[in-house]
Amino acid sequence: MEKQVIEYAGVPVGIGVPEGNRIKFIAVKFPVIDLDGGLYGNITELRRAIGQHLKMTGG
């Protein structure tokens, strides 16, 4: 995998960067800043985490 822009509801919120066999999230929007630096098993897991975070925070 190469770097990939991560969108939520059509808005870019961060970048997924390969780190070993995982994906590191680099946040570029404030509503997801709490997830910055998190490691995920795949893009689907990362997107799910973003959706859950935004629902919990009202973002």
PyMOL CGO cylinders between C-alpha atoms (Angstrom):
from pymol import cmd
from pymol.cgo import CYLINDER

trace = [
    CYLINDER, 0.00, 0.00, 0.00, 1.09, 3.55, -0.70, 0.3, 1, 1, 1, 1, 1, 1,
    CYLINDER, 1.09, 3.55, -0.70, -0.03, 6.72, 1.07, 0.3, 1, 1, 1, 1, 1, 1,
    CYLINDER, -0.03, 6.72, 1.07, -3.76, 7.19, 0.68, 0.3, 1, 1, 1, 1, 1, 1,
    CYLINDER, -3.76, 7.19, 0.68, -6.08, 10.12, 1.33, 0.3, 1, 1, 1, 1, 1, 1,
    CYLINDER, -6.08, 10.12, 1.33, -8.79, 9.12, 3.81, 0.3, 1, 1, 1, 1, 1, 1,
    CYLINDER, -8.79, 9.12, 3.81, -12.21, 10.72, 3.34, 0.3, 1, 1, 1, 1, 1, 1,
    CYLINDER, -12.21, 10.72, 3.34, -15.27, 10.75, 5.55, 0.3, 1, 1, 1, 1, 1, 1,
    CYLINDER, -15.27, 10.75, 5.55, -18.61, 11.79, 4.02, 0.3, 1, 1, 1, 1, 1, 1,
    CYLINDER, -18.61, 11.79, 4.02, -16.70, 13.03, 0.96, 0.3, 1, 1, 1, 1, 1, 1,
    CYLINDER, -16.70, 13.03, 0.96, -14.35, 15.27, 2.96, 0.3, 1, 1, 1, 1, 1, 1,
    CYLINDER, -14.35, 15.27, 2.96, -10.62, 14.49, 3.25, 0.3, 1, 1, 1, 1, 1, 1,
    CYLINDER, -10.62, 14.49, 3.25, -9.83, 14.07, 6.96, 0.3, 1, 1, 1, 1, 1, 1,
    CYLINDER, -9.83, 14.07, 6.96, -6.37, 12.52, 6.89, 0.3, 1, 1, 1, 1, 1, 1,
    CYLINDER, -6.37, 12.52, 6.89, -3.79, 10.32, 5.27, 0.3, 1, 1, 1, 1, 1, 1,
    CYLINDER, -3.79, 10.32, 5.27, -3.16, 6.60, 5.69, 0.3, 1, 1, 1, 1, 1, 1,
    CYLINDER, -3.16, 6.60, 5.69, 0.57, 5.82, 5.62, 0.3, 1, 1, 1, 1, 1, 1,
    CYLINDER, 0.57, 5.82, 5.62, 2.00, 2.29, 5.61, 0.3, 1, 1, 1, 1, 1, 1,
    CYLINDER, 2.00, 2.29, 5.61, 3.96, 1.42, 8.74, 0.3, 1, 1, 1, 1, 1, 1,
    CYLINDER, 3.96, 1.42, 8.74, 5.17, -2.16, 8.69, 0.3, 1, 1, 1, 1, 1, 1,
    CYLINDER, 5.17, -2.16, 8.69, 2.11, -4.31, 8.10, 0.3, 1, 1, 1, 1, 1, 1,
    CYLINDER, 2.11, -4.31, 8.10, -0.25, -1.68, 9.53, 0.3, 1, 1, 1, 1, 1, 1,
    CYLINDER, -0.25, -1.68, 9.53, -1.56, 1.72, 8.52, 0.3, 1, 1, 1, 1, 1, 1,
    CYLINDER, -1.56, 1.72, 8.52, -0.75, 4.86, 10.48, 0.3, 1, 1, 1, 1, 1, 1,
    CYLINDER, -0.75, 4.86, 10.48, -3.33, 7.65, 10.41, 0.3, 1, 1, 1, 1, 1, 1,
    CYLINDER, -3.33, 7.65, 10.41, -2.19, 11.25, 10.00, 0.3, 1, 1, 1, 1, 1, 1,
    CYLINDER, -2.19, 11.25, 10.00, -5.09, 13.59, 10.75, 0.3, 1, 1, 1, 1, 1, 1,
    CYLINDER, -5.09, 13.59, 10.75, -5.51, 16.78, 8.73, 0.3, 1, 1, 1, 1, 1, 1,
    CYLINDER, -5.51, 16.78, 8.73, -8.87, 17.90, 10.15, 0.3, 1, 1, 1, 1, 1, 1,
    CYLINDER, -8.87, 17.90, 10.15, -9.52, 18.90, 13.75, 0.3, 1, 1, 1, 1, 1, 1,
    CYLINDER, -9.52, 18.90, 13.75, -12.57, 16.65, 14.34, 0.3, 1, 1, 1, 1, 1, 1,
    CYLINDER, -12.57, 16.65, 14.34, -10.35, 13.55, 13.97, 0.3, 1, 1, 1, 1, 1, 1,
    CYLINDER, -10.35, 13.55, 13.97, -7.20, 14.89, 15.66, 0.3, 1, 1, 1, 1, 1, 1,
    CYLINDER, -7.20, 14.89, 15.66, -7.67, 12.46, 18.57, 0.3, 1, 1, 1, 1, 1, 1,
    CYLINDER, -7.67, 12.46, 18.57, -7.00, 9.58, 16.14, 0.3, 1, 1, 1, 1, 1, 1,
    CYLINDER, -7.00, 9.58, 16.14, -3.74, 11.09, 14.84, 0.3, 1, 1, 1, 1, 1, 1,
    CYLINDER, -3.74, 11.09, 14.84, -0.89, 8.60, 14.97, 0.3, 1, 1, 1, 1, 1, 1,
    CYLINDER, -0.89, 8.60, 14.97, -3.17, 5.61, 15.49, 0.3, 1, 1, 1, 1, 1, 1,
    CYLINDER, -3.17, 5.61, 15.49, -2.25, 2.28, 13.90, 0.3, 1, 1, 1, 1, 1, 1,
    CYLINDER, -2.25, 2.28, 13.90, -4.86, 0.18, 12.11, 0.3, 1, 1, 1, 1, 1, 1,
    CYLINDER, -4.86, 0.18, 12.11, -4.87, -3.22, 10.44, 0.3, 1, 1, 1, 1, 1, 1,
    CYLINDER, -4.87, -3.22, 10.44, -6.35, -1.95, 7.17, 0.3, 1, 1, 1, 1, 1, 1,
    CYLINDER, -6.35, -1.95, 7.17, -8.18, 0.98, 5.57, 0.3, 1, 1, 1, 1, 1, 1,
    CYLINDER, -8.18, 0.98, 5.57, -11.60, -0.46, 6.43, 0.3, 1, 1, 1, 1, 1, 1,
    CYLINDER, -11.60, -0.46, 6.43, -10.67, -0.61, 10.12, 0.3, 1, 1, 1, 1, 1, 1,
    CYLINDER, -10.67, -0.61, 10.12, -9.37, 2.97, 9.97, 0.3, 1, 1, 1, 1, 1, 1,
    CYLINDER, -9.37, 2.97, 9.97, -12.52, 4.27, 8.29, 0.3, 1, 1, 1, 1, 1, 1,
    CYLINDER, -12.52, 4.27, 8.29, -14.67, 2.45, 10.84, 0.3, 1, 1, 1, 1, 1, 1,
    CYLINDER, -14.67, 2.45, 10.84, -12.70, 4.06, 13.69, 0.3, 1, 1, 1, 1, 1, 1,
    CYLINDER, -12.70, 4.06, 13.69, -13.16, 7.50, 12.14, 0.3, 1, 1, 1, 1, 1, 1,
    CYLINDER, -13.16, 7.50, 12.14, -16.92, 6.97, 11.77, 0.3, 1, 1, 1, 1, 1, 1,
    CYLINDER, -16.92, 6.97, 11.77, -17.29, 5.76, 15.36, 0.3, 1, 1, 1, 1, 1, 1,
    CYLINDER, -17.29, 5.76, 15.36, -15.18, 8.63, 16.68, 0.3, 1, 1, 1, 1, 1, 1,
    CYLINDER, -15.18, 8.63, 16.68, -17.20, 11.25, 14.81, 0.3, 1, 1, 1, 1, 1, 1,
    CYLINDER, -17.20, 11.25, 14.81, -20.51, 9.75, 15.97, 0.3, 1, 1, 1, 1, 1, 1,
    CYLINDER, -20.51, 9.75, 15.97, -19.31, 9.80, 19.59, 0.3, 1, 1, 1, 1, 1, 1,
    CYLINDER, -19.31, 9.80, 19.59, -18.00, 13.36, 19.42, 0.3, 1, 1, 1, 1, 1, 1,
    CYLINDER, -18.00, 13.36, 19.42, -20.77, 14.77, 17.25, 0.3, 1, 1, 1, 1, 1, 1,
    CYLINDER, -20.77, 14.77, 17.25, -18.20, 15.70, 14.59, 0.3, 1, 1, 1, 1, 1, 1,
]
cmd.load_cgo(trace, "trace")
